[in-house]
Amino acid sequence: MKFATKAIHAGQEPDPTTGAVMTPIYQTSTYWQREPGDNKGYEYSRGTNPTRKALEDCLAALENAKYGLAFSSGMGATDAVMKLLAPGDEVITGNDLYGGSYRIFTKIYANYGIKFHFLDLSNPEIIRQYTNEKTKLVWIETPTNPTMQVVDIEAIAKISKEKNLMLVVDNTFASPYLQNPMDLGATIVMHSVTKYIGGHSDVVMGALMMNDEDLYKRLWFIYNACGATPGPMDSFLVLRGIKTLHLRMKAHCENGRIIAEFLKTHPRVDKIYWPGFTDHPNHEIAKKQMRDFGGMISITLKGADLKETFRVAGSFKVFTLAESLGGVESLMNHPVSMTHGSIPKEVREAVGVTDNLLRLSVGVEDVEDLLDDLKQALS
Ligand SMILES: *Cc1c(COP(=O)(O)O)cnc(C)c1O
């Protein structure tokens, strides 16, 4: 089945007891047992719930994976992956990560004896230099947040496989509509479902998708044992959001392109980060592994200090100044004070996350209104 059909139907058979076409919200924590152990496949909703199961099957289908697991947040999903590791293990990851990923690696898992190497993965060969017998996992994000660097998933997957390392790809920014890392050799795809997949800024959720049955069982064990699993109402909302993922993504990409082109020549804009530009340093890789370039754009304001950047950030009327991304509404984010506040100044500035950087999540409003808003705020 093609993407749009899967988005609308995967995992969602009419309800067997009533024929309801939409998956019901099974708002129950527990399930009747005929006698101890004799049940209908559901025992307790931390571990299994029919609404969440329908969502997980749909999520797996969107990433061309066999198995899906939904978590109560993207960070909950990341946490479950890290629990596959043991003290002494080493992880190779990028040097431009979502702030929360950097935080859980350095402030939580480093304390449990796991060692992280934050590398510039624009040359995947660097992975070989940092791999030893303790290395277990490679964690990448592409495009990165917020400077939109693109790394070559297929090349990294090849080296990971050769070295017997699990490759996890945080596919949040691209969404499954633009990029499918499983097809390029990833072991696990991770999503903050909160963003494009949910799409309406009304749910916080995460997901993992994978093909390996043994790995699925190990992750399900962690998911059930540790309990960061979402409830049925949120699962329902995300199932509903996914039905328009393909329509929304088309509109995000269209508006994103128009706005990126407008900003590129704007006199107040210094740097602009959007992988659709032919002069973006990783444009060729983006073209190879993504179907389009999305609606995430970062800019730096020419000659602006923190105060001036705050003034501009506060003067939008259609773009809403807020953390997060991927919803139908356009959002404006100031990474240094918002999403990336937990990253030390030297670390973030080394990858271009400076005080005058603004990140736009271009929504699906009428693009004329978005352009007018940018014009007035930048003037
Ligand atoms: C938001 C985000 C996360 C964390 O997800 P939550 O749902 O907020 O816990 C992880 N990675 C990326 C790229 C994100 O944008």
The ligand as a MOL file (V3000), in Angstrom:
LIG
                    3D

  0  0  0     0  0            999 V3000
M  V30 BEGIN CTAB
M  V30 COUNTS 15 15 0 0 0
M  V30 BEGIN ATOM
M  V30 1 C 10.6850 17.2750 20.3940 0
M  V30 2 C 11.7950 16.4180 19.9840 0
M  V30 3 C 12.1880 15.3260 20.7640 0
M  V30 4 C 11.5590 15.0080 22.1110 0
M  V30 5 O 10.2210 14.6370 21.9960 0
M  V30 6 P 9.0960 14.9490 23.1120 0
M  V30 7 O 7.8680 14.4020 22.4890 0
M  V30 8 O 9.0870 16.4340 23.3010 0
M  V30 9 O 9.5140 14.2490 24.3590 0
M  V30 10 C 13.2190 14.5190 20.2930 0
M  V30 11 N 13.8350 14.7890 19.1120 0
M  V30 12 C 13.4810 15.8320 18.3490 0
M  V30 13 C 14.1920 16.0630 17.0610 0
M  V30 14 C 12.4660 16.6870 18.7480 0
M  V30 15 O 12.1320 17.7280 17.9860 0
M  V30 END ATOM
M  V30 BEGIN BOND
M  V30 1 1 1 2
M  V30 2 1 2 3
M  V30 3 2 2 14
M  V30 4 1 3 4
M  V30 5 2 3 10
M  V30 6 1 4 5
M  V30 7 1 5 6
M  V30 8 2 6 7
M  V30 9 1 6 8
M  V30 10 1 6 9
M  V30 11 1 10 11
M  V30 12 2 11 12
M  V30 13 1 12 13
M  V30 14 1 12 14
M  V30 15 1 14 15
M  V30 END BOND
M  V30 END CTAB
M  END
